[in-house]
Amino acid sequence: MENLKLHFVKSIEEIGQNPWNGVVGIENPFTRYEFLHGLEQTGCTNEKSGWAPYHVAIYDAGGKEPNESSQNPLICVVPLYLKNNSWGEYVFDWSWANAYQSHGLEYYPKLVTSAPFTPSSGKRFFVSEQFANKIGELLEFVTTRIKDEAKRLGASSWHILFPTESENALLGGLGIQSRVGTQFHWYNRNFESFDDFLNVLNSRKRKSIRKERKKVADQGITFTRTEGAEISDQQWEDFYLFYQSTYLMRGQQGYLSKDFFRSIGESMPEQILLINAIQEERSIAAALFFKNQDSLFGRYWGSAADYQFLHFETCYYQGQEYAIEKGIGSFDSGAQGEHKIQRGFEPIITHSNHWVAHPAFADAIKKFLNEERPHIESYRKSAEALLPFKIEESSSKE
């Protein structure tokens, strides 16, 4: 590793669109340059929001500086943020922060590797193709440097949120504690229509879903699906009002700005889908989805008022229909939501990894995670038992 040069950068612009996407790719909408840059340039990820960019860039430098990038190929990047809160992470560590505070210690700042405001699993350590066979060495190298930098900054810890299963295993092997959680994902078993999907459910759940969909239709509500490039200014305006209303009901402000949504609508439209609910020729609700060839991701939604079953129809059934029509294999509908089980969303295990600088707290958190794991795994099994599939279908995920 002696020819490698690692830099911590305070803006993704310092790395650049082509080098970043050249290593990371654009298949995952939440780690491509356009999404992360959009967050930065619109002020969603900065020091004020508690998400100060601190990305890792590793160059095959041969002793040269990265401003000579034409001669110094970028070979590894890691999204990284210096955080002064725990908002927008979806892996909850508030109790850890409180424990630190009760002992007169500072939990913030901390370092976080994730796709901000996005509880979606995916790669977190990206290596160029020519270095792919050295992922283990590179991961050890970068984790050592990040931990050293955390100590230099006075950061309490480093958290890697929603990595892949293989990354989780590698990080665990390096002594970075593993934590598990659950989400609910839907899988398209080569269904030819929504009715085809309903036919694998037991009779009671099948009738329940049909009843819910009819209740929505009986309110005179119809739906439009608009691909990213075709989303109008008025649609963005309406969607943003709906999005903010979801948070205002809880006395909060949405994390993301109108400018951010417009930014990604322009820079990565091929990975965006907007579904609008229409009543009396007026949009009354909307859900924003992201997508790639293999997966649909349900992310943000809101409505003008409370309509019976409208959330389920807009966010789940419309997404399932779209995935079936487009031959998309899986539908990640976001964090939490036991109500998804009866709609065919299956419980899966998610991962996060945590390194804590303070030895005594590291030991305490390790014990907590070891005690928490069997409860999470038991919960997943219990949730799986509640799935609405016919008995012959329940154990045959394709």
C-alpha positions as CSV (number, residue, x, y, z in Angstrom):
1,M,0.0,0.0,0.0
2,E,3.0,2.3,0.0
3,N,2.1,3.9,-3.4
4,L,-1.3,4.9,-2.3
5,K,-2.3,8.4,-1.2
6,L,-5.4,8.9,1.0
7,H,-7.1,12.2,1.3
8,F,-10.1,13.4,3.3
9,V,-12.1,15.9,1.2
10,K,-14.8,18.3,2.4
11,S,-16.7,18.2,-0.9
12,I,-17.4,15.6,-3.4
13,E,-16.5,18.2,-6.0
14,E,-12.9,17.8,-5.0
15,I,-13.1,14.3,-6.4
16,G,-15.2,15.1,-9.5
17,Q,-18.1,13.5,-11.2
18,N,-16.3,11.3,-13.7
19,P,-13.7,9.9,-11.3
20,W,-16.3,9.3,-8.6
21,N,-18.8,7.5,-10.9
22,G,-15.9,5.7,-12.6
23,V,-15.2,3.9,-9.4
24,V,-18.7,3.9,-7.8
25,G,-20.9,3.5,-10.9
26,I,-24.4,4.8,-11.2
27,E,-26.5,1.7,-10.7
28,N,-27.2,2.6,-7.0
29,P,-29.0,5.9,-7.2
30,F,-28.0,6.8,-3.6
31,T,-24.2,6.6,-3.9
32,R,-23.8,8.0,-7.4
33,Y,-22.2,11.4,-7.7
34,E,-25.3,13.3,-8.8
35,F,-27.3,12.3,-5.7
36,L,-24.6,13.1,-3.2
37,H,-23.5,16.2,-5.0
38,G,-27.1,17.4,-5.1
39,L,-27.3,17.0,-1.3
40,E,-24.1,19.1,-0.9
41,Q,-24.9,21.9,-3.4
42,T,-28.4,22.5,-2.0
43,G,-27.3,22.6,1.6
44,C,-28.8,19.3,2.8
45,T,-25.4,17.9,3.8
46,N,-23.3,20.5,5.4
47,E,-22.0,21.5,8.9
48,K,-25.3,23.3,9.7
49,S,-27.4,20.2,8.9
50,G,-25.0,18.0,10.9
51,W,-23.8,16.1,7.8
52,A,-20.5,17.7,6.9
53,P,-18.9,15.9,4.0
54,Y,-15.5,14.3,4.8
55,H,-15.2,11.7,2.0
56,V,-12.3,9.4,1.6
57,A,-10.4,9.4,-1.8
58,I,-7.5,7.0,-2.4
59,Y,-5.2,7.6,-5.4
60,D,-2.5,5.4,-6.8
61,A,-0.4,8.4,-6.3
62,G,3.2,7.3,-6.5
63,G,3.9,10.3,-4.3
64,K,2.0,12.8,-6.4
65,E,-0.8,15.0,-5.3
66,P,-4.4,14.4,-6.5
67,N,-4.5,17.7,-8.5
68,E,-2.4,15.8,-10.9
69,S,-5.4,13.4,-11.3
70,S,-4.7,12.6,-14.9
71,Q,-1.6,10.8,-13.7
72,N,-3.0,9.7,-10.4
73,P,-5.9,7.3,-10.9
74,L,-8.6,7.3,-8.3
75,I,-8.8,3.7,-7.0
76,C,-11.0,3.8,-4.0
77,V,-13.7,6.1,-2.4
78,V,-15.7,5.9,0.8
79,P,-18.6,8.3,1.5
80,L,-18.0,9.8,4.9
81,Y,-19.6,12.5,7.0
82,L,-18.6,14.3,10.2
83,K,-21.8,14.5,12.2
84,N,-22.9,16.5,15.2
85,N,-26.2,14.7,15.6
86,S,-27.9,11.4,14.8
87,W,-30.7,12.6,12.6
88,G,-31.4,11.0,9.3
89,E,-29.5,7.8,9.9
90,Y,-32.2,5.1,10.6
91,V,-29.8,3.1,12.8
92,F,-30.5,4.5,16.2
93,D,-27.7,5.3,18.6
94,W,-29.4,8.0,20.8
95,S,-29.0,5.8,23.9
96,W,-25.3,5.6,23.3
97,A,-25.1,9.4,23.0
98,N,-27.1,9.7,26.2
99,A,-24.8,7.3,28.0
100,Y,-21.7,9.3,26.9
101,Q,-23.3,12.5,28.1
102,S,-24.3,11.0,31.5
103,H,-20.6,10.1,32.0
104,G,-19.5,13.7,31.1
105,L,-18.2,12.6,27.7
106,E,-18.9,14.0,24.2
107,Y,-20.4,11.6,21.7
108,Y,-20.4,14.2,18.9
109,P,-18.8,14.7,16.6
110,K,-18.8,11.2,15.1
111,L,-18.0,9.9,11.7
112,V,-20.6,8.1,9.6
113,T,-20.3,6.3,6.3
114,S,-23.7,6.1,4.6
115,A,-26.0,7.4,2.0
116,P,-27.5,10.3,3.9
117,F,-31.2,10.2,4.8
118,T,-31.5,6.8,3.0
119,P,-32.1,3.5,4.9
120,S,-31.1,1.5,1.8
121,S,-28.4,-1.2,1.9
122,G,-25.6,-1.1,-0.7
123,K,-21.9,-0.9,-1.1
124,R,-20.1,1.6,1.1
125,F,-16.5,0.9,0.0
126,F,-15.8,1.3,-3.6
127,V,-12.7,0.0,-5.4
128,S,-11.7,0.4,-9.0
129,E,-11.8,-2.7,-11.2
130,Q,-8.1,-3.1,-11.4
131,F,-7.8,-3.1,-7.6
132,A,-10.9,-5.4,-7.0
133,N,-8.7,-8.3,-6.0
134,K,-7.2,-6.2,-3.2
135,I,-10.4,-5.3,-1.5
136,G,-9.3,-6.9,1.8
137,E,-6.0,-5.0,1.9
138,L,-7.6,-1.7,0.9
139,L,-10.4,-2.1,3.5
140,E,-7.9,-2.7,6.3
141,F,-5.8,0.3,5.1
142,V,-8.8,2.7,4.9
143,T,-10.3,1.6,8.2
144,T,-7.0,2.2,10.0
145,R,-6.7,5.7,8.5
146,I,-10.3,6.6,9.3
147,K,-9.9,5.5,12.9
148,D,-6.7,7.5,13.2
149,E,-8.5,10.5,11.7
150,A,-11.4,10.1,14.1
151,K,-9.0,10.3,17.0
152,R,-7.3,13.3,15.5
153,L,-10.7,15.1,15.1
154,G,-11.8,14.1,18.6
155,A,-14.7,12.0,17.1
156,S,-16.1,9.4,19.4
157,S,-16.8,6.8,16.8
158,W,-17.2,5.7,13.3
159,H,-20.5,4.1,12.0
160,I,-21.0,2.3,8.7
161,L,-24.7,2.2,7.9
162,F,-26.5,-0.4,5.7
163,P,-23.3,-1.9,4.1
164,T,-23.6,-5.1,2.1
165,E,-23.5,-8.5,3.8
166,S,-20.0,-9.1,2.5
167,E,-18.7,-5.7,3.7
168,N,-20.2,-6.3,7.1
169,A,-18.3,-9.6,7.3
170,L,-15.0,-8.0,6.3
171,L,-15.5,-5.2,8.8
172,G,-16.4,-7.6,11.5
173,G,-13.1,-9.4,10.8
174,L,-11.3,-6.1,11.4
175,G,-12.9,-5.8,14.8
176,I,-15.6,-3.2,13.8
177,Q,-18.7,-4.4,15.7
178,S,-21.7,-5.7,13.7
179,R,-25.3,-4.7,14.4
180,V,-28.4,-6.2,12.7
181,G,-31.8,-4.7,12.0
182,T,-34.9,-5.5,9.9
183,Q,-36.6,-4.1,6.9
184,F,-39.4,-5.3,4.7
185,H,-38.9,-5.9,1.0
186,W,-41.1,-7.2,-1.7
187,Y,-40.0,-9.6,-4.3
188,N,-41.4,-10.0,-7.8
189,R,-41.5,-13.7,-8.6
190,N,-42.0,-13.2,-12.3
191,F,-45.5,-12.0,-11.8
192,E,-47.3,-11.1,-15.0
193,S,-49.9,-8.8,-13.3
194,F,-51.0,-7.6,-9.9
195,D,-53.7,-10.2,-9.9
196,D,-51.0,-12.8,-10.5
197,F,-49.3,-11.5,-7.3
198,L,-52.5,-11.6,-5.4
199,N,-53.0,-15.2,-6.4
200,V,-50.0,-16.3,-4.3
201,L,-51.6,-14.8,-1.2
202,N,-54.1,-16.6,1.1
203,S,-57.7,-15.8,0.5
204,R,-58.3,-13.5,3.4
205,K,-55.3,-11.2,2.6
206,R,-56.2,-11.3,-1.1
207,K,-59.7,-10.1,-0.4
208,S,-58.4,-7.5,2.1
209,I,-56.1,-5.9,-0.5
210,R,-58.8,-5.8,-3.1
211,K,-61.1,-4.2,-0.6
212,E,-58.5,-1.5,0.2
213,R,-57.9,-0.7,-3.5
214,K,-61.7,-0.5,-4.2
215,K,-62.1,1.9,-1.3
216,V,-59.5,4.2,-2.9
217,A,-61.1,3.9,-6.3
218,D,-64.6,4.6,-4.8
219,Q,-63.3,8.0,-3.5
220,G,-62.8,8.9,-7.2
221,I,-59.0,8.7,-6.9
222,T,-56.9,7.7,-9.9
223,F,-53.1,7.6,-10.4
224,T,-50.5,8.9,-12.8
225,R,-46.9,7.7,-13.1
226,T,-44.4,10.1,-14.4
227,E,-40.8,9.2,-15.3
228,G,-38.2,11.7,-14.0
229,A,-37.5,13.6,-17.2
230,E,-41.3,14.3,-17.6
231,I,-42.0,15.6,-14.1
232,S,-43.3,19.2,-14.5
233,D,-42.5,22.2,-12.3
234,Q,-46.0,22.0,-10.9
235,Q,-45.6,18.4,-10.0
236,W,-42.4,19.1,-8.1
237,E,-44.2,22.0,-6.3
238,D,-47.1,19.8,-5.3
239,F,-44.8,16.9,-4.3
240,Y,-42.7,19.1,-2.0
241,L,-45.7,20.4,-0.2
242,F,-46.9,16.8,0.4
243,Y,-43.5,15.7,1.5
244,Q,-43.2,18.5,4.0
245,S,-46.7,17.9,5.3
246,T,-45.6,14.4,6.4
247,Y,-43.0,15.8,8.7
248,L,-45.1,18.8,9.9
249,M,-47.7,16.3,11.3
250,R,-44.9,15.2,13.6
251,G,-43.8,18.7,14.4
252,Q,-40.6,18.4,12.3
253,Q,-39.2,19.8,9.1
254,G,-38.3,17.6,6.2
255,Y,-34.5,16.9,5.8
256,L,-34.5,17.6,2.1
257,S,-35.0,20.9,0.2
258,K,-37.1,21.6,-2.9
259,D,-33.9,22.6,-4.7
260,F,-32.5,19.1,-4.0
261,F,-35.4,17.3,-5.6
262,R,-35.2,19.6,-8.6
263,S,-31.5,19.0,-8.8
264,I,-31.7,15.2,-9.0
265,G,-34.7,15.5,-11.3
266,E,-32.4,17.2,-13.8
267,S,-29.2,15.3,-13.1
268,M,-30.5,11.7,-12.8
269,P,-34.0,11.6,-14.2
270,E,-33.7,8.0,-15.5
271,Q,-33.7,6.7,-12.0
272,I,-36.7,8.7,-10.7
273,L,-40.4,7.9,-10.8
274,L,-43.2,10.1,-9.4
275,I,-46.6,8.6,-8.7
276,N,-49.5,11.2,-8.2
277,A,-52.9,10.5,-6.7
278,I,-55.5,12.5,-8.6
279,Q,-59.0,13.5,-7.4
280,E,-61.3,15.8,-9.3
281,E,-58.4,16.7,-11.7
282,R,-56.3,17.8,-8.7
283,S,-53.2,16.1,-7.2
284,I,-53.9,15.2,-3.6
285,A,-50.9,13.0,-2.8
286,A,-47.6,11.8,-4.3
287,A,-44.8,9.3,-3.8
288,L,-41.3,9.6,-5.1
289,F,-39.5,6.4,-6.1
290,F,-35.9,5.7,-7.2
291,K,-35.0,2.7,-9.4
292,N,-32.5,0.8,-11.4
293,Q,-32.7,-2.3,-13.5
294,D,-33.1,-4.7,-10.6
295,S,-34.8,-2.7,-7.8
296,L,-37.4,-0.1,-7.0
297,F,-36.9,2.1,-4.0
298,G,-39.9,3.8,-2.3
299,R,-38.6,6.9,-0.5
300,Y,-40.7,10.0,0.1
301,W,-44.5,10.6,0.2
302,G,-47.1,13.0,1.4
303,S,-50.8,13.9,1.0
304,A,-53.0,17.0,1.2
305,A,-55.3,15.3,3.6
306,D,-56.0,11.9,5.2
307,Y,-57.8,9.5,2.8
308,Q,-58.6,6.0,3.7
309,F,-56.0,3.5,2.4
310,L,-54.4,6.1,0.1
311,H,-50.9,5.6,1.7
312,F,-51.0,1.9,1.0
313,E,-52.2,2.4,-2.6
314,T,-49.8,5.2,-3.5
315,C,-46.7,3.8,-1.8
316,Y,-47.1,0.1,-2.1
317,Y,-49.6,-1.2,-4.5
318,Q,-48.8,1.3,-7.2
319,G,-45.1,0.5,-6.7
320,Q,-45.7,-3.3,-6.9
321,E,-47.7,-2.8,-10.1
322,Y,-45.0,-0.7,-11.7
323,A,-42.3,-3.3,-10.7
324,I,-44.4,-6.1,-12.3
325,E,-45.0,-4.1,-15.5
326,K,-41.3,-3.2,-15.8
327,G,-39.9,-6.6,-14.8
328,I,-38.1,-5.2,-11.7
329,G,-37.1,-7.9,-9.3
330,S,-37.4,-6.3,-5.9
331,F,-39.0,-3.4,-4.1
332,D,-37.3,-1.7,-1.1
333,S,-40.0,0.4,0.5
334,G,-37.8,1.9,3.2
335,A,-37.5,1.6,7.0
336,Q,-39.8,0.0,9.5
337,G,-43.5,-0.7,8.9
338,E,-45.0,-3.9,10.2
339,H,-48.1,-3.1,8.2
340,K,-46.1,-4.0,5.1
341,I,-46.1,-7.7,6.1
342,Q,-49.7,-8.4,5.1
343,R,-49.1,-6.7,1.8
344,G,-46.4,-9.2,0.9
345,F,-43.3,-7.4,2.0
346,E,-40.9,-9.9,3.6
347,P,-38.6,-9.2,6.6
348,I,-34.9,-9.2,5.8
349,I,-31.9,-8.6,7.9
350,T,-29.9,-5.4,7.5
351,H,-26.4,-4.6,8.8
352,S,-24.4,-1.8,10.3
353,N,-20.9,-1.6,11.8
354,H,-19.7,0.4,14.7
355,W,-16.2,1.4,16.0
356,V,-16.0,3.3,19.3
357,A,-12.8,4.9,20.4
358,H,-13.4,4.8,24.2
359,P,-12.4,1.2,25.3
360,A,-14.9,0.9,28.1
361,F,-17.8,2.1,26.0
362,A,-16.6,-0.1,23.1
363,D,-16.9,-3.1,25.5
364,A,-20.3,-2.0,26.7
365,I,-21.7,-1.5,23.2
366,K,-20.2,-4.8,22.1
367,K,-22.2,-6.5,24.9
368,F,-25.3,-4.6,24.0
369,L,-25.1,-5.6,20.4
370,N,-24.5,-9.3,21.3
371,E,-27.6,-9.2,23.5
372,E,-29.7,-7.3,20.9
373,R,-29.0,-9.7,18.0
374,P,-31.0,-12.7,19.1
375,H,-34.0,-10.4,19.7
376,I,-33.8,-8.9,16.2
377,E,-33.4,-12.3,14.6
378,S,-36.4,-13.7,16.7
379,Y,-38.5,-10.7,15.6
380,R,-37.6,-11.4,11.9
381,K,-38.7,-15.0,12.3
382,S,-41.9,-14.0,14.0
383,A,-42.6,-11.4,11.2
384,E,-41.9,-14.0,8.6
385,A,-44.5,-16.3,10.2
386,L,-47.1,-13.6,9.6
387,L,-46.6,-13.4,5.8
388,P,-49.8,-13.8,3.8
389,F,-48.5,-16.2,1.3
390,K,-50.2,-19.5,0.7
391,I,-48.4,-22.3,2.5
392,E,-46.8,-23.7,-0.7
393,E,-45.4,-20.3,-1.6
394,S,-44.1,-19.1,1.7
395,S,-40.7,-20.8,1.5
396,S,-39.8,-20.5,-2.2
397,K,-38.4,-17.0,-2.7
398,E,-36.9,-16.9,-6.1
